[in-house]
Amino acid sequence: MRNPFKRQPRPADKPSLRERAATLKSGLARLLTRPAGQGEANQQRRALVAGSVAAAIPLPVLARAATPAAFTAEAPPLALPALIADPHPDRALLDLGAALDRAIEASTKAREAREAAWAIVEAALLRRPIELAPSLRDWGLTHPTVYGREPPEVREWHCGTKMRSTDFEARALPEDHQRWQHAWTGAGLRYAIANAVRYLGRGGQTPHDVRRWRALLPIADAFDAEVAKAYAASDYNRLKDEAASAAAKVRGLRIDIRDLTATTPEGLAVHVRLALADEPQKTADDHSALMCSAAAVAGVPLPVSDFDAAAWVAAWEKAGGRIKWIPSPCSHDELGFVWPNTKVAGLDAQPELQALARVQQQHSRTIDRWLRANR
């Protein structure tokens, strides 16, 4: 048997590992065999000698003696039995958590693609000719206010006169009225023209309405073509369907996860991450003790707020507001935020105070903790 670390051939006069092992074994037999008349051998000495000789035997030879068929040239090495770990108690929950992570990533990409496509469509919608905005009479006809149950004819007229809708900035609108955020479509105008006499009557304002709608048809058709071109160029409809399908998959996985109970910290971590994703606006100071405990056991870090409570308190007091401590019998005094006298502060301070109040509602726990710590 050759030394695997040496490429030179073994000298003829050098004994092989098998021969050396046989020599050591025969020597061990002589040592352990006592001559006749000397009684039994000392068992402690016998064990000491056997251990010393075993340590001197080369390891490959010991392995050969243990598994002689594994190292013969005729048979390949025996395969070791595979170490099959027991399944994780929360394997189903962990698999769902991993699937949810992948689904959220896919849904995020699909949503971003949809939003990019919608930006192209919205840019076309915002180029709406102002002439297509419905008049007050058009708005009253197409959006009737009917108390109780709408008659079928009113519902049919309302659904047939189609309009586009989009959000416009307030400064871009001639007046604060919802109708300015809508625009006639060619299909809606044609329906109104064809059914005007049926729903509005033959006389009165109907002839004037029909003439006005006919004059708007070329403008509406041109605008419809521009919007349709934006839809086709952005592939918005397909991307919207893909985003909706990806979001539905995420919702389904969330429901599946909530149906499983965790029995290990790893499984608990899945539920903690799901809870954090459902409440992204909350920080470590906003979560309950149960949530903080679950996060600590699961090893999931809670988000930390970067809100500057001290700066908010300074701004509130600078605007004339006060912070009042109200004694409570439970040894935890309550906080009161007192608005300044509007006659002293002036009307100009109202927008700032309202903005500060909205911030206080959003970060109430963080502000409360800071005030109690710095009382």
C-alpha positions as CSV (number, residue, x, y, z in Angstrom):
1,M,0.0,0.0,0.0
2,R,1.5,3.3,-1.0
3,N,1.7,6.5,1.0
4,P,-0.8,8.8,-0.7
5,F,1.3,11.9,0.1
6,K,4.4,10.5,-1.7
7,R,4.7,9.9,-5.4
8,Q,8.1,8.0,-5.1
9,P,7.9,4.2,-5.3
10,R,8.3,2.4,-2.0
11,P,11.8,0.9,-1.5
12,A,11.9,-2.9,-1.8
13,D,13.5,-3.3,1.7
14,K,10.9,-1.1,3.4
15,P,8.0,-3.1,5.0
16,S,4.5,-2.2,4.0
17,L,1.9,-0.9,6.4
18,R,0.3,-4.4,6.5
19,E,3.6,-6.0,7.3
20,R,4.3,-3.5,10.1
21,A,0.9,-4.1,11.6
22,A,1.4,-7.9,11.5
23,T,4.8,-7.4,13.3
24,L,3.2,-5.2,16.0
25,K,0.4,-7.7,16.4
26,S,2.7,-10.7,16.9
27,G,4.8,-8.6,19.4
28,L,1.6,-7.8,21.3
29,A,0.7,-11.5,21.5
30,R,4.1,-12.3,23.0
31,L,3.8,-9.5,25.5
32,L,0.4,-10.5,26.6
33,T,1.2,-14.2,26.9
34,R,2.9,-15.1,30.2
35,P,5.1,-18.2,30.6
36,A,3.7,-21.2,32.3
37,G,4.0,-21.2,36.1
38,Q,3.8,-17.3,36.4
39,G,0.1,-17.1,37.1
40,E,-2.5,-14.8,35.5
41,A,-1.4,-11.6,33.8
42,N,-2.1,-8.2,35.3
43,Q,-5.2,-6.9,33.6
44,Q,-4.2,-3.3,34.1
45,R,-0.8,-3.9,32.5
46,R,-2.5,-5.8,29.7
47,A,-4.8,-2.9,28.9
48,L,-1.9,-0.4,29.0
49,V,0.2,-2.4,26.6
50,A,-2.7,-3.0,24.2
51,G,-3.6,0.7,24.2
52,S,0.0,1.7,23.5
53,V,0.3,-0.7,20.6
54,A,-3.0,0.4,19.2
55,A,-1.8,3.9,19.2
56,A,1.3,2.9,17.2
57,I,-0.7,1.1,14.5
58,P,-1.1,3.3,11.4
59,L,-4.7,4.7,11.1
60,P,-5.2,3.4,7.5
61,V,-4.5,-0.1,8.8
62,L,-7.0,0.3,11.6
63,A,-9.6,1.4,9.1
64,R,-8.8,-1.6,6.9
65,A,-9.3,-3.9,9.9
66,A,-12.6,-2.3,10.7
67,T,-14.0,-2.4,7.1
68,P,-11.9,-4.8,5.0
69,A,-14.2,-4.7,2.1
70,A,-14.4,-1.0,1.8
71,F,-10.8,-0.5,0.7
72,T,-10.2,-3.5,-1.6
73,A,-9.4,-2.9,-5.2
74,E,-12.4,-5.0,-6.3
75,A,-15.1,-3.2,-4.3
76,P,-15.7,0.6,-4.3
77,P,-15.8,2.4,-0.9
78,L,-19.0,1.8,1.0
79,A,-21.4,4.8,1.0
80,L,-22.0,6.2,4.5
81,P,-25.6,6.4,5.6
82,A,-27.2,9.8,4.9
83,L,-27.9,11.9,8.0
84,I,-31.6,12.7,7.6
85,A,-32.6,15.4,10.1
86,D,-36.0,15.4,11.6
87,P,-38.5,17.8,9.9
88,H,-38.7,21.2,11.5
89,P,-41.9,21.5,13.7
90,D,-42.8,24.7,11.9
91,R,-41.7,23.6,8.4
92,A,-45.0,24.5,6.8
93,L,-45.0,28.0,8.5
94,L,-41.4,28.6,7.4
95,D,-42.1,27.6,3.8
96,L,-45.1,29.9,3.7
97,G,-43.0,32.7,5.2
98,A,-40.3,32.2,2.5
99,A,-43.1,32.1,-0.2
100,L,-44.5,35.3,1.2
101,D,-41.2,37.1,1.0
102,R,-40.9,36.1,-2.7
103,A,-44.5,37.1,-3.4
104,I,-44.0,40.5,-1.7
105,E,-40.9,41.1,-3.8
106,A,-42.8,40.2,-7.0
107,S,-45.8,42.2,-6.0
108,T,-43.6,45.3,-5.4
109,K,-42.0,45.0,-8.8
110,A,-45.4,44.6,-10.4
111,R,-46.8,47.6,-8.6
112,E,-43.9,49.8,-9.6
113,A,-44.3,48.7,-13.2
114,R,-48.0,49.5,-13.0
115,E,-47.3,52.9,-11.5
116,A,-44.8,53.7,-14.1
117,A,-47.3,52.8,-16.8
118,W,-50.0,54.8,-15.1
119,A,-47.8,57.9,-15.1
120,I,-47.8,57.7,-18.9
121,V,-51.5,57.4,-19.0
122,E,-52.1,60.1,-16.4
123,A,-49.9,62.5,-18.4
124,A,-52.3,62.1,-21.3
125,L,-55.4,62.5,-19.1
126,L,-54.0,65.7,-17.6
127,R,-53.9,67.1,-21.1
128,R,-57.7,67.0,-21.2
129,P,-59.2,69.9,-23.2
130,I,-61.1,72.1,-20.9
131,E,-64.0,72.1,-23.2
132,L,-64.7,68.5,-22.3
133,A,-65.4,69.3,-18.7
134,P,-69.1,68.8,-18.1
135,S,-71.2,71.9,-17.5
136,L,-73.3,72.3,-14.4
137,R,-76.4,71.1,-16.4
138,D,-74.4,68.1,-17.8
139,W,-73.3,67.2,-14.3
140,G,-76.8,67.4,-12.9
141,L,-78.0,65.2,-15.7
142,T,-75.3,62.6,-15.6
143,H,-75.0,62.5,-11.8
144,P,-78.5,62.9,-10.5
145,T,-79.2,63.0,-6.8
146,V,-82.1,60.7,-6.2
147,Y,-83.2,59.9,-2.7
148,G,-84.3,56.3,-2.1
149,R,-84.1,53.8,-5.0
150,E,-83.1,55.1,-8.4
151,P,-85.7,54.4,-11.1
152,P,-84.3,52.1,-13.9
153,E,-84.4,54.8,-16.5
154,V,-82.3,57.2,-14.3
155,R,-79.8,54.4,-13.6
156,E,-79.5,53.6,-17.3
157,W,-79.0,57.2,-18.4
158,H,-76.4,57.7,-15.6
159,C,-74.4,54.6,-16.7
160,G,-74.6,55.3,-20.4
161,T,-73.2,58.8,-20.3
162,K,-69.6,57.8,-19.7
163,M,-67.0,60.3,-18.5
164,R,-63.3,60.0,-17.7
165,S,-62.1,61.0,-14.3
166,T,-58.7,62.0,-13.0
167,D,-57.2,64.1,-10.3
168,F,-56.2,67.7,-11.0
169,E,-54.4,70.1,-8.8
170,A,-56.7,72.6,-7.1
171,R,-55.0,75.5,-8.7
172,A,-55.5,74.1,-12.1
173,L,-59.3,74.1,-11.7
174,P,-61.5,77.1,-12.5
175,E,-63.6,76.4,-9.4
176,D,-63.8,73.9,-6.6
177,H,-66.3,71.6,-8.1
178,Q,-66.1,67.9,-8.7
179,R,-67.2,68.2,-12.3
180,W,-63.9,69.8,-13.3
181,Q,-62.1,66.5,-12.5
182,H,-64.1,64.8,-15.3
183,A,-64.2,64.9,-19.1
184,W,-66.7,63.7,-21.7
185,T,-65.8,60.7,-23.7
186,G,-66.9,60.1,-27.3
187,A,-68.9,57.1,-26.3
188,G,-70.7,59.1,-23.5
189,L,-71.5,61.9,-25.9
190,R,-72.9,59.5,-28.5
191,Y,-75.1,57.8,-25.9
192,A,-76.4,61.2,-24.7
193,I,-77.1,62.4,-28.2
194,A,-78.9,59.2,-29.2
195,N,-81.0,59.0,-26.0
196,A,-81.6,62.7,-25.2
197,V,-85.2,62.8,-26.4
198,R,-86.0,59.5,-24.8
199,Y,-84.8,60.6,-21.3
200,L,-84.9,64.4,-21.4
201,G,-88.0,65.1,-23.6
202,R,-88.3,66.6,-27.1
203,G,-88.5,70.3,-26.2
204,G,-87.0,72.6,-23.6
205,Q,-83.3,72.5,-23.3
206,T,-82.9,69.2,-25.1
207,P,-82.2,70.7,-28.6
208,H,-79.6,73.0,-27.1
209,D,-77.9,70.1,-25.2
210,V,-77.8,68.0,-28.3
211,R,-76.2,70.8,-30.4
212,R,-73.6,71.4,-27.7
213,W,-72.7,67.7,-27.4
214,R,-72.4,67.3,-31.2
215,A,-69.9,70.2,-31.2
216,L,-67.8,68.4,-28.6
217,L,-67.6,65.1,-30.5
218,P,-64.5,65.9,-32.6
219,I,-62.7,67.2,-29.5
220,A,-63.7,64.1,-27.5
221,D,-62.7,61.7,-30.3
222,A,-59.2,63.3,-30.6
223,F,-58.7,63.1,-26.8
224,D,-59.9,59.5,-26.7
225,A,-57.4,58.6,-29.4
226,E,-54.6,60.2,-27.5
227,V,-55.6,58.4,-24.3
228,A,-55.9,55.1,-26.1
229,K,-52.4,55.6,-27.5
230,A,-51.0,56.2,-24.0
231,Y,-52.7,53.0,-22.8
232,A,-51.2,51.0,-25.7
233,A,-47.7,52.5,-25.3
234,S,-47.5,51.9,-21.6
235,D,-49.2,48.4,-21.7
236,Y,-51.1,49.6,-18.6
237,N,-54.0,47.2,-18.7
238,R,-51.7,44.1,-18.7
239,L,-49.5,45.5,-16.0
240,K,-52.5,46.4,-13.9
241,D,-53.8,42.8,-14.1
242,E,-50.4,41.4,-13.2
243,A,-50.1,43.7,-10.2
244,A,-53.6,42.7,-9.1
245,S,-52.8,39.0,-9.4
246,A,-49.5,39.5,-7.5
247,A,-51.3,41.4,-4.7
248,A,-54.0,38.7,-4.5
249,K,-51.2,36.1,-4.1
250,V,-49.7,38.0,-1.2
251,R,-53.1,38.3,0.5
252,G,-53.7,34.6,0.1
253,L,-50.3,33.7,1.7
254,R,-51.0,36.1,4.6
255,I,-54.3,34.3,5.3
256,D,-52.6,30.9,5.1
257,I,-49.9,32.1,7.6
258,R,-52.5,33.4,10.0
259,D,-54.1,30.0,10.1
260,L,-51.0,28.3,11.5
261,T,-49.7,28.5,15.1
262,A,-46.0,28.8,15.7
263,T,-44.3,26.4,18.1
264,T,-40.7,27.5,17.8
265,P,-38.9,30.9,17.8
266,E,-38.3,30.5,14.0
267,G,-42.0,30.1,13.4
268,L,-42.8,32.9,15.7
269,A,-40.5,35.1,13.7
270,V,-42.7,34.6,10.6
271,H,-45.7,35.9,12.5
272,V,-43.8,38.9,13.9
273,R,-42.5,39.9,10.5
274,L,-46.1,39.6,9.2
275,A,-47.4,41.9,11.9
276,L,-44.7,44.4,11.3
277,A,-45.5,44.5,7.6
278,D,-49.2,45.1,8.4
279,E,-48.4,48.1,10.6
280,P,-45.4,49.8,8.8
281,Q,-46.2,53.2,10.5
282,K,-45.6,51.8,14.0
283,T,-42.2,52.0,15.7
284,A,-40.7,50.1,18.7
285,D,-42.3,52.6,21.1
286,D,-45.8,52.0,19.6
287,H,-46.0,48.2,19.9
288,S,-47.6,46.5,22.8
289,A,-45.6,44.5,25.4
290,L,-46.8,41.3,23.8
291,M,-45.5,42.3,20.4
292,C,-42.2,43.4,21.9
293,S,-41.9,40.1,23.8
294,A,-42.6,38.1,20.7
295,A,-40.0,40.0,18.7
296,A,-37.4,39.5,21.4
297,V,-38.1,35.7,21.5
298,A,-38.1,35.4,17.7
299,G,-35.0,37.6,17.3
300,V,-36.8,40.1,14.9
301,P,-35.7,43.7,15.4
302,L,-38.5,46.2,15.8
303,P,-38.4,49.4,13.7
304,V,-37.1,52.4,15.7
305,S,-38.6,55.8,15.3
306,D,-36.4,58.6,14.1
307,F,-39.0,61.2,15.1
308,D,-37.5,64.2,17.0
309,A,-39.9,64.6,19.9
310,A,-37.8,67.3,21.5
311,A,-38.0,69.4,18.3
312,W,-41.8,69.0,18.2
313,V,-42.2,70.1,21.8
314,A,-40.1,73.2,21.1
315,A,-42.2,74.0,18.0
316,W,-45.4,73.5,19.9
317,E,-44.3,75.8,22.7
318,K,-42.9,78.4,20.3
319,A,-46.3,78.5,18.5
320,G,-48.0,79.3,21.9
321,G,-49.1,75.9,22.9
322,R,-48.7,74.5,26.4
323,I,-48.2,71.0,27.8
324,K,-50.1,70.4,31.0
325,W,-49.8,67.5,33.5
326,I,-53.1,66.4,34.9
327,P,-52.9,64.5,38.2
328,S,-54.3,61.0,38.1
329,P,-55.1,58.7,41.1
330,C,-53.3,55.8,39.5
331,S,-49.9,57.6,40.0
332,H,-49.5,58.1,36.2
333,D,-50.3,61.7,35.5
334,E,-52.0,62.4,32.2
335,L,-50.8,64.7,29.5
336,G,-52.8,67.6,28.1
337,F,-51.9,69.7,25.1
338,V,-53.4,73.1,25.5
339,W,-54.0,75.3,22.4
340,P,-53.0,79.0,22.7
341,N,-55.5,81.8,22.7
342,T,-56.3,82.3,19.0
343,K,-56.9,86.0,19.7
344,V,-53.3,86.3,20.9
345,A,-51.7,83.9,18.5
346,G,-53.6,85.3,15.5
347,L,-55.2,83.5,12.6
348,D,-51.8,83.1,10.9
349,A,-50.8,80.6,13.5
350,Q,-53.7,78.3,12.9
351,P,-52.2,76.4,10.0
352,E,-49.0,75.8,11.9
353,L,-50.9,74.6,15.0
354,Q,-53.1,72.3,13.0
355,A,-50.0,70.8,11.3
356,L,-48.4,70.3,14.7
357,A,-51.6,68.7,16.0
358,R,-51.6,66.2,13.2
359,V,-48.0,65.3,13.9
360,Q,-48.8,64.9,17.6
361,Q,-51.6,62.4,16.7
362,Q,-49.3,60.4,14.5
363,H,-46.4,60.2,17.0
364,S,-48.4,60.5,20.3
365,R,-46.6,57.6,22.0
366,T,-43.1,58.8,21.1
367,I,-43.9,62.3,22.3
368,D,-45.5,60.9,25.5
369,R,-42.5,58.8,26.3
370,W,-40.1,61.7,25.7
371,L,-42.1,64.0,27.9
372,R,-42.3,61.5,30.8
373,A,-38.6,60.8,30.5
374,N,-37.7,64.5,30.6
375,R,-40.3,65.8,33.0
